[in-house]
Amino acid sequence: MNSLVAEVPGSCRRLFPGLVSAVTVALAAKFISEHYGAPVMLMALLIGMAFTFLAEPDMKTAEGIEFASKKLLRFGVALLGLGITVQQIAAAGIGVVLLVFAGVGLTILAGVALARVTGRSLPFGLLTGGAVAICGASAALAISSVLPKSGPGQERDTIFTVIAVTALSTLAMIVYPMIGAALGLSDHAMGVFLGATIHDVAQVVGAGYSVSDEAGATATFVKLLRVALLVPVVVLVSLMFSRRGAAGQGGGLPVPFFVIGFAALVLIGSTNVIPPEISALLLDLSRWCLITAIAALGMKTSLKKLGEVGGVAIGIVCGLTVLLAIFALAAIRIFEI
């Protein structure tokens, strides 16, 4: 038995305790979500924050938690590409595509503008704007991974953004169908509205299918169209900050490898080379990677540090959410989508 353990690479042995800790928190979050209906990402964050001592530098679990919060996160985001195909994007119709593109662009620009007006940093504006505009927690994690490293403050802002968009997404899942019904939206228009505005995929699916099958299918597709924009947004953010870096620093790849992987999997998935069963299995693996990464991020963030974000930051995320909803409703009405 000892000889077998000795054969395990040293790096794997160092990562194992922290990875097991993060996976355990992810399992607990999944259990609570399935049995009590709580958002799994939010549960992973909150439970993880109860175990911040495991991420202390002198703990054996610290290295594995760091790995889960970064490397595992990027792997999970890359696998999301299997959920989108080129055929789906082409079949959407120009009106829906333009609405999604304009909504994402407007929200990110508004995030940057609000951050500047309120004295927050450009990375914070991009982080919150991108999370609200694209796909909630997953977008926040992906964008954060290519922002310039600024110490604990960046991880604090990322955790705050994940909590904020998850909470607002859950609220929107309940409120937005009522707003759509009050405005007399058709099932198709309702699906477009829900898919273009709610932050997280799970809440989009829940809200859409609570209205009708047509609304659910439309909402899910429109949401995945927003997710597809994660690639160009992350690439642009990465290029922006790579050009702002020191002129003498050398030519590493400006586009993160996980973004290339995401785009490649979109193309591979579009060819139907991967059997549907395998694709579904990999997408499930992606979900678990993201939940585990969120748990690890929670372990690295204390409630005290999170409180330092302030009420202004909450106002920014809420304001961006309202802006996106108003824009989508106006576009649906004006262009009769």
C-alpha positions in Angstrom: 0.0 0.0 0.0 2.8 2.4 0.9 4.5 1.7 -2.4 1.4 2.6 -4.3 1.1 5.9 -2.5 4.8 6.6 -3.2 4.1 6.2 -6.9 1.6 8.9 -6.9 3.2 12.1 -8.3 4.0 14.6 -5.5 1.9 17.3 -7.1 -1.2 15.1 -7.0 -0.6 14.3 -3.4 -0.3 17.9 -2.5 -3.5 18.8 -4.4 -5.6 15.9 -3.1 -6.6 17.1 0.4 -7.8 20.5 -0.9 -9.6 19.0 -3.9 -11.4 16.6 -1.7 -12.5 19.4 0.6 -13.9 21.5 -2.3 -15.7 18.5 -3.8 -17.2 17.6 -0.4 -18.6 21.1 -0.1 -19.9 20.9 -3.7 -21.7 17.6 -2.9 -23.3 19.2 0.2 -24.4 22.1 -1.9 -25.9 19.8 -4.5 -27.7 17.8 -1.8 -29.3 21.0 -0.3 -30.2 22.3 -3.8 -31.9 19.0 -4.8 -33.8 18.6 -1.6 -34.7 22.1 -0.6 -34.6 24.0 -3.9 -31.9 26.4 -3.0 -29.5 27.7 -5.8 -26.6 25.3 -5.9 -24.0 27.9 -6.7 -25.1 30.1 -3.8 -25.1 27.1 -1.4 -21.6 26.1 -2.5 -20.4 29.7 -1.8 -22.0 30.0 1.6 -20.9 26.5 2.8 -17.4 27.1 1.5 -17.2 30.4 3.4 -17.7 28.4 6.6 -14.4 26.6 6.0 -12.1 29.6 5.2 -9.5 28.2 7.6 -8.8 25.4 5.1 -7.4 27.9 2.7 -4.9 29.3 5.1 -1.3 29.0 3.7 -0.1 26.7 6.4 -2.9 24.2 5.8 -2.3 21.0 3.7 -5.6 21.8 1.9 -4.5 25.3 0.7 -2.8 24.2 -2.6 -5.7 22.0 -3.7 -8.3 24.7 -3.0 -6.2 27.2 -5.0 -6.1 24.7 -7.9 -9.9 24.1 -7.8 -10.6 27.9 -7.7 -8.5 28.5 -10.9 -7.5 25.5 -13.0 -10.7 23.4 -12.4 -12.8 26.6 -13.0 -11.2 27.1 -16.4 -11.7 23.5 -17.4 -15.4 23.7 -16.5 -15.9 26.9 -18.5 -14.3 25.3 -21.5 -16.7 22.4 -21.4 -19.7 24.7 -21.5 -19.0 25.1 -25.2 -20.6 21.7 -25.8 -24.0 23.2 -24.9 -24.1 25.5 -28.0 -24.0 24.8 -31.7 -23.5 27.0 -34.7 -26.8 25.7 -36.2 -28.7 27.0 -33.1 -27.2 30.4 -33.5 -27.9 30.5 -37.3 -31.6 29.5 -36.7 -32.3 32.1 -34.1 -33.4 34.9 -36.5 -31.7 38.2 -36.9 -34.0 40.1 -34.5 -33.3 37.8 -31.5 -29.5 37.8 -32.3 -29.4 41.6 -32.5 -31.3 41.9 -29.3 -28.9 39.6 -27.4 -25.8 41.2 -28.9 -27.1 44.7 -28.1 -28.2 43.8 -24.6 -24.9 42.2 -23.7 -22.9 45.2 -25.1 -25.1 47.8 -23.4 -25.0 46.1 -20.0 -21.2 45.7 -20.1 -20.7 49.4 -21.2 -23.1 50.5 -18.4 -21.2 48.4 -15.9 -18.0 50.2 -16.8 -19.7 53.6 -16.8 -21.3 53.0 -13.4 -18.0 51.8 -12.0 -16.3 54.9 -13.1 -19.0 57.2 -11.8 -19.0 55.5 -8.4 -15.3 55.4 -8.1 -14.9 51.7 -8.6 -12.2 50.2 -10.8 -12.5 49.2 -14.5 -12.1 45.5 -13.7 -15.0 45.7 -11.2 -17.2 47.3 -13.9 -16.3 44.6 -16.4 -16.8 41.9 -13.9 -20.3 43.0 -12.8 -21.3 44.1 -16.3 -20.2 40.8 -17.9 -21.8 38.7 -15.2 -25.2 40.4 -15.6 -25.0 40.5 -19.4 -23.9 37.0 -20.2 -24.4 34.1 -17.8 -24.2 35.1 -14.2 -21.8 33.1 -12.0 -20.0 31.3 -14.9 -19.3 34.6 -16.6 -18.1 36.2 -13.4 -15.6 33.4 -12.9 -14.4 33.3 -16.5 -13.9 37.1 -16.7 -12.2 37.2 -13.3 -9.7 34.7 -14.4 -8.4 37.0 -17.2 -8.4 40.2 -15.2 -5.1 41.5 -13.8 -4.3 40.0 -10.4 -4.9 42.5 -7.7 -4.7 40.4 -4.5 -7.6 39.5 -2.2 -9.7 42.4 -3.4 -10.3 40.7 -6.8 -11.4 37.4 -5.2 -13.7 39.4 -2.9 -15.3 41.2 -5.8 -15.7 37.9 -7.7 -17.4 36.3 -4.8 -19.6 39.3 -4.3 -20.6 39.3 -7.9 -21.4 35.6 -7.9 -23.6 36.0 -4.8 -25.4 39.1 -6.2 -26.2 37.7 -9.6 -27.3 34.4 -8.2 -29.7 36.0 -5.7 -31.1 38.4 -8.4 -31.4 35.5 -10.8 -33.5 33.5 -8.4 -35.7 36.6 -7.7 -36.0 37.2 -11.5 -37.1 33.6 -12.0 -40.1 34.3 -9.9 -40.9 37.9 -10.8 -40.2 38.1 -14.5 -42.8 35.6 -15.7 -45.4 37.7 -13.7 -44.1 40.9 -15.4 -44.4 39.2 -18.8 -47.9 37.9 -18.1 -49.0 41.4 -17.0 -47.7 42.9 -20.2 -49.5 40.2 -22.3 -46.4 38.7 -23.9 -46.9 35.7 -26.1 -45.1 32.5 -25.2 -42.4 33.1 -27.8 -41.9 36.7 -26.6 -41.9 35.6 -23.0 -39.2 33.0 -23.8 -37.1 35.7 -25.5 -37.5 38.1 -22.5 -36.6 35.4 -19.9 -33.6 34.1 -21.9 -32.3 37.6 -22.6 -32.4 38.9 -19.0 -32.1 36.2 -16.3 -28.5 35.6 -15.3 -28.1 31.9 -14.7 -29.0 29.1 -17.0 -30.8 27.0 -14.4 -33.1 29.9 -13.4 -33.8 30.6 -17.1 -35.0 27.0 -17.6 -37.1 27.1 -14.5 -38.8 30.4 -15.4 -39.4 29.4 -19.0 -40.9 26.0 -18.5 -43.1 27.4 -15.7 -44.9 29.4 -18.4 -45.0 26.8 -21.2 -43.0 24.3 -23.2 -42.6 26.9 -26.1 -41.5 29.6 -23.6 -39.0 27.2 -22.0 -37.4 26.0 -25.2 -37.1 29.6 -26.5 -35.7 30.9 -23.2 -33.1 28.1 -23.0 -31.9 28.8 -26.6 -31.7 32.6 -26.1 -29.8 32.1 -22.9 -27.3 29.8 -24.7 -26.9 32.4 -27.3 -25.8 34.8 -24.5 -23.5 32.2 -23.2 -21.8 32.0 -26.6 -20.8 35.6 -26.3 -18.6 34.6 -23.3 -15.8 33.8 -25.8 -15.5 37.2 -27.5 -16.0 39.1 -24.3 -13.3 37.1 -22.4 -11.0 37.5 -25.4 -11.5 41.3 -25.6 -10.9 41.7 -21.8 -7.8 39.5 -22.0 -6.4 41.5 -25.0 -7.3 44.8 -23.3 -5.3 44.1 -20.2 -2.5 42.3 -22.0 -1.9 45.5 -23.9 -2.0 47.6 -20.7 0.7 45.4 -19.2 4.3 46.3 -19.1 5.8 46.8 -22.5 8.8 44.7 -21.8 6.9 41.6 -20.8 7.0 38.9 -23.3 4.6 37.4 -25.6 2.5 34.9 -23.8 -0.7 33.8 -25.4 -3.1 36.8 -25.1 -6.2 34.6 -25.5 -6.6 32.2 -22.5 -6.4 28.5 -23.5 -9.7 27.7 -21.9 -11.4 30.2 -24.2 -9.9 28.5 -27.2 -11.1 25.2 -25.8 -14.6 26.7 -25.4 -14.7 27.9 -29.0 -13.3 24.6 -30.3 -15.9 22.6 -28.4 -18.7 24.8 -29.9 -17.4 23.8 -33.4 -16.9 20.2 -32.5 -20.4 20.0 -30.9 -21.9 21.5 -34.1 -20.6 18.6 -36.2 -22.4 16.0 -34.1 -19.2 14.0 -33.8 -19.6 13.5 -30.1 -22.5 11.2 -29.2 -25.3 13.0 -27.3 -24.8 10.8 -24.3 -21.1 11.7 -24.0 -21.9 15.4 -24.6 -24.5 15.3 -21.8 -22.0 13.6 -19.5 -19.3 16.2 -20.2 -21.8 19.1 -19.6 -22.6 17.5 -16.3 -18.9 17.3 -15.5 -18.6 21.0 -16.4 -21.4 21.8 -13.9 -19.6 19.9 -11.2 -16.3 21.6 -12.0 -17.9 25.0 -11.7 -19.7 24.1 -8.4 -16.4 22.8 -7.0 -14.6 26.0 -8.1 -17.3 28.1 -6.5 -16.9 26.1 -3.2 -13.1 26.7 -3.4 -13.6 30.4 -3.9 -15.9 30.5 -0.9 -13.2 28.9 1.2 -10.8 31.7 0.2 -13.2 34.6 1.1 -14.4 35.7 4.5 -17.6 37.4 5.3 -15.7 40.3 6.8 -13.9 40.9 3.5 -17.1 40.5 1.5 -18.7 43.3 3.6 -16.0 45.7 2.4 -17.5 45.8 -1.0 -20.2 48.2 0.2 -23.7 49.2 -0.8 -22.7 51.0 -3.9 -21.6 47.7 -5.5 -24.9 46.2 -4.7 -26.6 49.2 -6.3 -24.5 48.7 -9.5 -25.5 45.0 -9.9 -29.2 45.8 -9.3 -29.1 48.8 -11.6 -27.5 46.7 -14.4 -30.2 44.0 -13.9 -33.0 46.5 -14.2 -31.4 48.1 -17.2 -31.1 44.8 -19.1 -34.7 43.9 -18.3 -36.1 47.3 -19.5 -34.0 47.2 -22.7 -35.2 43.7 -23.6 -38.8 44.5 -23.0 -38.6 47.7 -25.0 -36.8 45.8 -27.9 -39.5 43.1 -27.9 -42.3 45.7 -28.0 -40.7 48.0 -30.6 -39.5 45.3 -33.0 -42.3 42.8 -32.3 -39.9 39.9 -31.7 
